[in-house]
Amino acid sequence: MDNTQFITDLLGITEPWFIARIATNQVRKRVDIWVEHRPEIELPCPRCDEYCSVYDHGAEREFRHLDLFQMQTFIHVRLPRIRCKIHGVLQVVSGLGEEGSGMTYEFERFVLDLAQECSVESISRLVGIHWHSCWRTVSRAVERGRARKPHVMPQRFGVDEKSFAKGHKYETLVYDIDNGTVEYVADNREQSSLEEYYRQFSKEQRAQVQSVAMDMWDPYIAATKAYIPDAEKKIVFDRFHVMKYVVDAVDKVRKDEHATLKAQGDDVLKGTKYLWLWSQENVPQWRKEEFDSLRNRDLKVCKAWAIKENFRNMWEYRYEGCMRKYFDEWYWWATHSRLDPIINAAKTLKRHIDNVVTYARHRITNALGESLNAKIEKVKRFACGYRNREHYKTAIYFHCGGLDLYPRRKRHALQIIGA
């Protein structure tokens, strides 16, 4: 078997196509393969399926293919044009790769596989393509995937913000709770940011929304109430963010009391920060004795911790009325505790209680949003941060959008090499 036949079999090239020439460059570690077709073939019209004769050929095109024997491989071909009796002269569809990509389908899939595991800069170095070519491949994949994705509004979704860069620069994320995917990314965290997403859908589609998880950020609340019918019954303030108000209040009580005791020469609260922030069941075994001894002392932070722990019981209720009744009892205790941070936290939650107790019915949180935020943070570390907002959005959609990223051969595409 000669070299030409070996490469033909390796690439899966079949009639009427054949390899006309092969050139290798050992210094550059490069293989160039020229593919041509037999004369007098007929090809289907891209519009009407009628087989037509070849009219002429376009300019030679070069496609990067998967490496052969650790050498960069390029396939050269002049794609034919056909003359259709009905539609005239038309360019046939390339079966090697997408228009303007400069890569075969197989090589583009390989690049996209790598892009899901490492940074664009790393891919550029590993496979020997320019950074911009690699990034264009990722961008095209996102455009392709978003175009294929059905334009429907999730029935249960969450809204959260993600830091883009230092200096209070944020992106608004909308994610599908049931599918675990990012549906939309908008600049900033303003009311208009979320409204951009809502305006994509009709009133009928927005009416199908069952619940929306978010934190107590007024612009998100206002946008949702403006566009989602019966939003007052569908907004659920995230359990984590609600608890954070009380947990932060406990920490503030500890700090104030520690400063007072330290001034008196008592360091009993030194190094105990997380003992009061942890849930009771999460206190490490080796610190339980220390914690029990602290709780036996007459400390303000002990009372604050007890109020915090009792507040956690509210999330067990399955009916809004019962949840609200429990909160009212807890609220009386919290506001009569004579602990200003606890009182302020309780009053803040009281103002938003209508959309705290909706948790009893919908049982959703922003936990998925926090998980996606962690994944996005990992992507940022891969890239050593992003300076371009559009690139940042593209990366989020690529890694978290649940998109069908890979190219597909188009109808009537010429089958030049094996799939």
C-alpha positions as CSV (number, residue, x, y, z in Angstrom):
1,M,0.0,0.0,0.0
2,D,1.5,3.4,-1.0
3,N,1.4,6.5,1.2
4,T,-1.5,8.1,-0.8
5,Q,-3.7,5.0,-0.4
6,F,-2.9,4.8,3.3
7,I,-3.9,8.5,3.9
8,T,-7.0,8.0,1.8
9,D,-8.1,5.1,4.0
10,L,-7.1,6.9,7.1
11,L,-9.2,10.0,6.3
12,G,-12.1,7.9,4.9
13,I,-12.0,9.6,1.5
14,T,-14.3,7.8,-1.0
15,E,-15.3,8.1,-4.7
16,P,-15.7,10.4,-6.5
17,W,-13.1,12.1,-4.3
18,F,-9.4,11.3,-4.2
19,I,-6.1,12.6,-3.0
20,A,-4.3,14.5,-5.8
21,R,-1.2,15.4,-3.9
22,I,0.5,15.2,-0.4
23,A,3.2,17.5,0.8
24,T,5.0,17.2,4.1
25,N,7.2,19.7,5.9
26,Q,9.3,18.0,8.7
27,V,10.6,21.4,10.0
28,R,7.2,22.9,10.5
29,K,5.6,19.6,11.4
30,R,2.9,20.1,8.8
31,V,1.1,17.9,6.3
32,D,-0.9,19.4,3.3
33,I,-3.3,17.2,1.4
34,W,-5.0,18.3,-1.8
35,V,-8.3,16.6,-2.5
36,E,-10.1,16.6,-5.9
37,H,-13.0,14.8,-7.5
38,R,-13.3,12.7,-10.7
39,P,-14.4,14.6,-13.8
40,E,-18.0,14.6,-15.1
41,I,-19.7,14.0,-11.8
42,E,-23.2,15.3,-11.0
43,L,-24.1,16.9,-7.7
44,P,-27.5,17.7,-6.2
45,C,-28.8,21.3,-6.3
46,P,-28.9,22.7,-2.7
47,R,-32.4,24.0,-3.4
48,C,-34.3,21.5,-5.4
49,D,-32.4,18.2,-5.1
50,E,-32.0,17.8,-8.8
51,Y,-28.7,16.4,-9.9
52,C,-26.7,18.8,-12.0
53,S,-23.4,18.9,-13.8
54,V,-20.4,20.9,-12.5
55,Y,-20.2,24.4,-13.9
56,D,-16.8,25.5,-12.4
57,H,-14.9,25.6,-9.1
58,G,-14.4,28.2,-6.5
59,A,-11.1,29.4,-5.1
60,E,-9.0,26.9,-3.2
61,R,-9.9,26.6,0.5
62,E,-7.8,25.3,3.3
63,F,-9.2,23.4,6.3
64,R,-7.3,22.5,9.5
65,H,-7.9,18.8,10.3
66,L,-7.0,16.6,13.3
67,D,-3.3,16.0,13.4
68,L,-1.8,13.0,11.6
69,F,1.2,11.4,13.4
70,Q,1.8,14.6,15.6
71,M,1.9,16.8,12.5
72,Q,-0.6,19.6,11.8
73,T,-2.8,18.5,8.9
74,F,-4.4,20.8,6.3
75,I,-6.9,19.7,3.6
76,H,-7.1,21.8,0.5
77,V,-10.0,21.6,-1.9
78,R,-11.7,23.7,-4.6
79,L,-15.4,23.3,-4.1
80,P,-17.5,22.9,-7.3
81,R,-20.4,25.0,-8.4
82,I,-23.3,23.5,-10.2
83,R,-25.6,24.8,-12.9
84,C,-29.2,24.1,-12.1
85,K,-31.9,24.5,-14.9
86,I,-34.2,26.2,-12.4
87,H,-31.9,28.0,-9.9
88,G,-28.9,28.8,-12.0
89,V,-25.3,28.6,-10.9
90,L,-25.0,27.7,-7.2
91,Q,-22.1,26.9,-4.8
92,V,-22.5,23.4,-3.3
93,V,-22.3,23.1,0.4
94,S,-18.9,22.1,1.9
95,G,-18.9,18.9,3.9
96,L,-15.5,19.6,5.4
97,G,-16.4,22.4,7.8
98,E,-18.6,25.4,8.4
99,E,-18.4,28.5,6.2
100,G,-15.6,30.8,7.4
101,S,-14.3,28.5,10.1
102,G,-11.2,27.2,8.4
103,M,-11.5,24.0,10.3
104,T,-13.0,20.6,9.5
105,Y,-16.0,19.5,11.6
106,E,-13.8,17.0,13.4
107,F,-11.1,19.5,14.4
108,E,-13.7,22.1,15.5
109,R,-15.3,19.5,17.8
110,F,-11.9,18.7,19.2
111,V,-11.3,22.4,20.0
112,L,-14.7,22.7,21.7
113,D,-13.9,19.6,23.8
114,L,-10.7,21.2,24.9
115,A,-12.4,24.5,25.6
116,Q,-14.6,22.8,28.2
117,E,-11.6,21.7,30.1
118,C,-9.0,24.5,29.8
119,S,-8.5,28.1,28.8
120,V,-8.5,29.5,25.3
121,E,-4.9,30.5,25.7
122,S,-4.0,26.9,26.6
123,I,-5.8,25.5,23.6
124,S,-4.0,27.9,21.4
125,R,-0.7,26.7,22.7
126,L,-1.6,23.0,22.6
127,V,-3.0,22.7,19.1
128,G,-1.1,25.5,17.4
129,I,-3.8,27.8,16.4
130,H,-4.1,31.6,16.9
131,W,-5.9,32.8,20.0
132,H,-8.4,34.7,18.0
133,S,-9.2,31.6,15.8
134,C,-9.9,29.6,19.0
135,W,-12.1,32.3,20.5
136,R,-14.1,32.6,17.3
137,T,-14.7,28.9,17.5
138,V,-16.1,29.2,21.0
139,S,-18.2,32.3,20.1
140,R,-19.6,30.5,17.0
141,A,-20.5,27.5,19.2
142,V,-22.4,29.8,21.6
143,E,-24.2,31.5,18.8
144,R,-25.1,28.2,17.3
145,G,-26.2,26.7,20.6
146,R,-28.4,29.7,21.5
147,A,-30.0,29.7,18.0
148,R,-30.9,26.0,18.4
149,K,-32.3,26.3,22.0
150,P,-36.1,26.6,22.2
151,H,-37.3,30.1,23.0
152,V,-39.3,29.2,26.0
153,M,-39.4,30.7,29.5
154,P,-38.6,28.4,32.4
155,Q,-41.6,27.9,34.8
156,R,-39.2,28.0,37.8
157,F,-36.2,30.2,37.5
158,G,-33.8,32.2,39.7
159,V,-32.2,35.6,39.4
160,D,-28.8,36.5,40.9
161,E,-25.9,38.8,40.3
162,K,-22.3,37.9,39.5
163,S,-19.3,40.1,39.9
164,F,-17.7,40.9,36.6
165,A,-14.7,42.9,37.8
166,K,-13.6,45.1,40.8
167,G,-15.4,48.3,41.4
168,H,-19.0,47.1,41.8
169,K,-19.3,45.9,38.2
170,Y,-21.9,43.1,38.0
171,E,-23.8,40.9,35.6
172,T,-27.4,39.8,36.1
173,L,-27.9,36.0,35.7
174,V,-31.2,34.3,35.0
175,Y,-31.0,30.5,35.4
176,D,-33.4,27.6,35.0
177,I,-33.9,25.9,38.3
178,D,-35.1,22.6,36.9
179,N,-32.5,22.2,34.2
180,G,-29.6,23.9,36.0
181,T,-28.6,26.2,33.1
182,V,-28.0,29.9,32.7
183,E,-30.7,31.3,30.4
184,Y,-29.7,34.9,30.2
185,V,-26.8,37.3,31.1
186,A,-27.4,41.0,31.2
187,D,-25.1,43.9,32.0
188,N,-25.3,45.4,35.5
189,R,-27.9,44.6,38.2
190,E,-30.5,47.3,37.5
191,Q,-34.2,47.0,37.0
192,S,-33.7,47.4,33.2
193,S,-31.2,44.5,33.2
194,L,-33.8,42.0,34.2
195,E,-36.5,43.7,32.1
196,E,-34.4,43.0,29.0
197,Y,-35.0,39.3,29.7
198,Y,-38.7,39.6,30.4
199,R,-39.3,41.6,27.2
200,Q,-38.3,38.7,25.0
201,F,-41.4,36.8,25.9
202,S,-45.1,37.4,25.4
203,K,-47.5,38.1,28.2
204,E,-49.0,34.6,27.8
205,Q,-45.5,33.1,28.2
206,R,-44.7,35.2,31.3
207,A,-48.0,34.1,32.8
208,Q,-46.8,30.5,32.8
209,V,-44.1,31.3,35.3
210,Q,-44.7,29.5,38.6
211,S,-42.0,30.9,40.9
212,V,-38.9,33.1,40.9
213,A,-36.1,32.9,43.4
214,M,-34.1,36.0,44.2
215,D,-32.5,38.0,47.0
216,M,-34.1,41.2,48.4
217,W,-32.7,43.4,45.7
218,D,-35.3,46.1,44.9
219,P,-34.6,46.5,41.2
220,Y,-35.2,42.7,40.6
221,I,-38.4,42.9,42.6
222,A,-39.7,45.8,40.7
223,A,-38.8,44.3,37.3
224,T,-40.5,41.0,38.2
225,K,-43.7,42.7,39.5
226,A,-43.9,44.8,36.3
227,Y,-43.7,41.9,33.9
228,I,-44.8,38.7,35.7
229,P,-48.5,38.3,36.4
230,D,-49.3,37.7,40.1
231,A,-45.6,38.2,40.9
232,E,-46.4,38.9,44.6
233,K,-47.4,35.2,45.0
234,K,-44.5,33.9,42.9
235,I,-41.4,35.7,44.2
236,V,-39.5,33.7,46.7
237,F,-36.7,35.4,48.6
238,D,-33.8,33.1,48.9
239,R,-33.5,31.2,52.1
240,F,-29.7,31.7,52.3
241,H,-30.0,35.4,51.9
242,V,-32.8,35.7,54.5
243,M,-30.7,33.7,57.0
244,K,-27.7,35.8,56.2
245,Y,-29.4,38.9,57.7
246,V,-29.8,37.0,61.1
247,V,-26.4,35.4,60.9
248,D,-24.7,38.7,60.2
249,A,-26.6,40.2,63.2
250,V,-25.3,37.5,65.5
251,D,-21.7,38.2,64.3
252,K,-22.3,42.0,65.0
253,V,-23.4,41.2,68.5
254,R,-20.3,39.0,69.0
255,K,-18.0,41.7,67.8
256,D,-19.5,44.4,70.0
257,E,-19.5,42.2,73.0
258,H,-16.0,41.0,72.4
259,A,-14.8,44.6,72.2
260,T,-16.5,45.4,75.5
261,L,-15.1,42.3,77.3
262,K,-11.6,42.8,75.9
263,A,-11.6,46.3,77.3
264,Q,-12.2,44.7,80.7
265,G,-9.4,42.2,80.1
266,D,-11.6,39.2,79.2
267,D,-10.7,37.4,76.0
268,V,-13.3,34.7,76.3
269,L,-14.8,35.4,72.9
270,K,-11.5,35.4,71.1
271,G,-11.4,32.9,68.2
272,T,-15.1,32.0,68.6
273,K,-16.5,33.7,65.5
274,Y,-17.5,30.6,63.6
275,L,-18.9,28.8,66.7
276,W,-21.7,31.3,66.6
277,L,-22.1,31.3,62.8
278,W,-22.2,27.6,62.4
279,S,-25.5,25.7,62.7
280,Q,-25.7,23.7,65.9
281,E,-25.2,20.4,64.2
282,N,-22.2,21.7,62.3
283,V,-20.1,22.6,65.3
284,P,-17.0,20.3,65.1
285,Q,-16.8,17.6,67.7
286,W,-13.5,18.8,69.0
287,R,-15.0,22.3,69.8
288,K,-18.4,21.2,71.3
289,E,-17.1,21.2,74.9
290,E,-15.8,24.7,74.4
291,F,-19.0,25.8,72.9
292,D,-21.1,24.3,75.6
293,S,-19.1,26.1,78.3
294,L,-19.6,29.4,76.4
295,R,-23.3,28.9,76.2
296,N,-23.5,28.4,79.9
297,R,-22.3,31.9,80.5
298,D,-24.5,35.0,80.6
299,L,-23.4,36.4,77.2
300,K,-25.4,38.5,74.8
301,V,-24.1,36.5,71.9
302,C,-25.6,33.4,73.5
303,K,-29.1,35.0,73.3
304,A,-28.4,36.1,69.7
305,W,-27.3,32.6,68.7
306,A,-30.4,31.1,70.3
307,I,-32.6,33.5,68.3
308,K,-30.8,32.6,65.1
309,E,-31.1,28.9,65.7
310,N,-34.8,29.2,66.4
311,F,-35.4,31.1,63.2
312,R,-34.1,28.1,61.2
313,N,-37.2,26.1,62.3
314,M,-39.4,28.4,60.2
315,W,-38.2,26.7,57.0
316,E,-39.8,23.4,58.0
317,Y,-43.4,24.7,57.6
318,R,-45.3,23.6,54.5
319,Y,-48.1,26.2,54.8
320,E,-47.7,30.0,54.4
321,G,-50.1,30.7,57.3
322,C,-48.2,28.5,59.7
323,M,-44.9,29.9,58.6
324,R,-46.2,33.5,59.1
325,K,-47.5,32.6,62.5
326,Y,-44.2,31.2,63.6
327,F,-42.4,34.3,62.2
328,D,-44.7,36.6,64.2
329,E,-43.8,34.8,67.4
330,W,-40.1,34.8,66.6
331,Y,-40.3,38.5,65.6
332,W,-41.7,39.4,69.1
333,W,-38.8,37.6,70.7
334,A,-36.2,39.1,68.4
335,T,-37.5,42.7,68.8
336,H,-37.6,42.4,72.6
337,S,-34.1,41.0,72.9
338,R,-32.5,44.4,73.5
339,L,-29.9,43.5,70.9
340,D,-29.9,46.2,68.3
341,P,-28.4,44.1,65.4
342,I,-31.0,41.4,65.9
343,I,-33.8,44.0,66.2
344,N,-32.7,45.6,62.9
345,A,-32.5,42.3,61.1
346,A,-35.9,41.2,62.3
347,K,-37.5,44.5,61.2
348,T,-35.9,44.1,57.7
349,L,-37.3,40.6,57.4
350,K,-40.7,41.9,58.6
351,R,-40.9,44.3,55.7
352,H,-40.3,41.5,53.2
353,I,-42.2,38.7,55.0
354,D,-44.8,38.3,52.2
355,N,-42.2,36.9,49.9
356,V,-40.3,35.0,52.6
357,V,-43.3,32.8,53.5
358,T,-43.9,32.0,49.8
359,Y,-41.1,29.5,50.3
360,A,-43.6,27.2,52.1
361,R,-45.5,26.8,48.8
362,H,-42.7,26.8,46.2
363,R,-39.8,25.3,48.1
364,I,-37.1,26.9,45.9
365,T,-33.9,28.6,46.7
366,N,-30.9,30.3,45.0
367,A,-28.7,27.3,45.9
368,L,-28.4,26.4,42.2
369,G,-27.4,30.1,41.5
370,E,-24.6,29.8,44.1
371,S,-23.4,26.6,42.5
372,L,-23.4,28.2,39.0
373,N,-21.5,31.2,40.5
374,A,-18.8,28.9,41.8
375,K,-18.5,27.3,38.3
376,I,-18.3,30.8,36.7
377,E,-15.7,31.8,39.2
378,K,-13.7,28.7,38.1
379,V,-14.0,29.8,34.5
380,K,-12.7,33.3,35.4
381,R,-9.7,31.8,37.0
382,F,-9.0,29.7,33.9
383,A,-8.9,32.9,31.9
384,C,-7.2,35.0,34.6
385,G,-10.2,37.3,34.5
386,Y,-12.1,39.0,31.7
387,R,-11.8,42.6,30.6
388,N,-14.4,42.3,27.9
389,R,-18.0,42.0,29.0
390,E,-19.1,40.2,25.9
391,H,-16.3,37.6,26.2
392,Y,-17.4,37.1,29.8
393,K,-21.0,36.5,28.7
394,T,-19.9,34.1,26.0
395,A,-17.9,32.1,28.5
396,I,-20.9,31.9,30.9
397,Y,-23.1,30.6,28.1
398,F,-20.5,28.2,26.8
399,H,-19.9,26.5,30.2
400,C,-23.2,27.0,31.9
401,G,-25.8,27.5,29.2
402,G,-26.6,23.8,28.5
403,L,-26.2,24.5,24.8
404,D,-25.8,22.2,21.9
405,L,-22.4,23.5,20.9
406,Y,-21.2,21.2,18.2
407,P,-21.4,21.9,14.4
408,R,-23.5,19.6,12.2
409,R,-23.1,18.9,8.5
410,K,-25.7,20.7,6.5
411,R,-28.2,19.2,4.1
412,H,-26.6,18.4,0.7
413,A,-23.1,18.8,2.2
414,L,-20.4,17.1,0.2
415,Q,-19.1,14.1,2.0
416,I,-15.4,14.4,1.2
417,I,-13.8,12.8,4.2
418,G,-15.3,10.2,6.5
419,A,-17.3,11.4,9.5
